[in-house]
Amino acid sequence: MSAALFDVAGRVACVTGASSGLGRRTATLLAQAGCKVVGGGAPR
């Protein structure tokens, strides 16, 4: 992912399905890029 193309530092993202799979990976990548992440997921 190019930093110039996706600059999310300082932004807030709400990721649904963040407890597993694609949602979890998306939340992790956004957090690593400097985004504040609010995640939600159903209990297993």
C-alpha atoms as a printed R data frame, in Angstrom:
   type eleno elety resid chain resno       x       y      z
1  ATOM     1    CA   MET     A     1   0.000   0.000  0.000
2  ATOM     2    CA   SER     A     2   1.420   3.367 -0.967
3  ATOM     3    CA   ALA     A     3   1.512   5.959  1.821
4  ATOM     4    CA   ALA     A     4   0.909   8.785 -0.677
5  ATOM     5    CA   LEU     A     5  -2.164   7.044 -2.043
6  ATOM     6    CA   PHE     A     6  -3.747   6.186  1.328
7  ATOM     7    CA   ASP     A     7  -2.814   8.757  3.966
8  ATOM     8    CA   VAL     A     8  -5.098   7.948  6.907
9  ATOM     9    CA   ALA     A     9  -2.890   9.250  9.730
10 ATOM    10    CA   GLY     A    10  -4.998  11.047 12.319
11 ATOM    11    CA   ARG     A    11  -8.306   9.855 10.871
12 ATOM    12    CA   VAL     A    12 -10.896   7.653 12.578
13 ATOM    13    CA   ALA     A    13 -12.271   4.487 10.966
14 ATOM    14    CA   CYS     A    14 -15.132   2.264 12.070
15 ATOM    15    CA   VAL     A    15 -14.519  -1.330 10.986
16 ATOM    16    CA   THR     A    16 -17.344  -3.845 11.245
17 ATOM    17    CA   GLY     A    17 -16.423  -7.494 11.514
18 ATOM    18    CA   ALA     A    18 -13.111  -6.619 13.171
19 ATOM    19    CA   SER     A    19 -13.091  -9.695 15.388
20 ATOM    20    CA   SER     A    20 -11.771 -11.996 12.650
21 ATOM    21    CA   GLY     A    21 -10.826 -12.457  9.032
22 ATOM    22    CA   LEU     A    22 -10.796  -9.588  6.570
23 ATOM    23    CA   GLY     A    23 -12.234  -7.092  9.048
24 ATOM    24    CA   ARG     A    24  -9.493  -7.852 11.566
25 ATOM    25    CA   ARG     A    25  -6.778  -7.485  8.933
26 ATOM    26    CA   THR     A    26  -8.290  -4.218  7.699
27 ATOM    27    CA   ALA     A    27  -8.423  -2.821 11.239
28 ATOM    28    CA   THR     A    28  -4.813  -3.857 11.839
29 ATOM    29    CA   LEU     A    29  -3.546  -2.254  8.630
30 ATOM    30    CA   LEU     A    30  -5.432   0.987  9.292
31 ATOM    31    CA   ALA     A    31  -4.023   1.155 12.828
32 ATOM    32    CA   GLN     A    32  -0.491   0.530 11.552
33 ATOM    33    CA   ALA     A    33  -0.992   3.371  9.057
34 ATOM    34    CA   GLY     A    34  -1.758   5.775 11.916
35 ATOM    35    CA   CYS     A    35  -5.548   5.672 11.875
36 ATOM    36    CA   LYS     A    36  -7.600   5.484 15.081
37 ATOM    37    CA   VAL     A    37  -9.785   2.400 14.722
38 ATOM    38    CA   VAL     A    38 -13.139   1.592 16.290
39 ATOM    39    CA   GLY     A    39 -13.869  -2.082 15.709
40 ATOM    40    CA   GLY     A    40 -16.969  -4.157 16.174
41 ATOM    41    CA   GLY     A    41 -17.767  -7.800 15.774
42 ATOM    42    CA   ALA     A    42 -20.226 -10.450 16.825
43 ATOM    43    CA   PRO     A    43 -19.335 -12.754 19.701
44 ATOM    44    CA   ARG     A    44 -18.445 -16.299 18.748
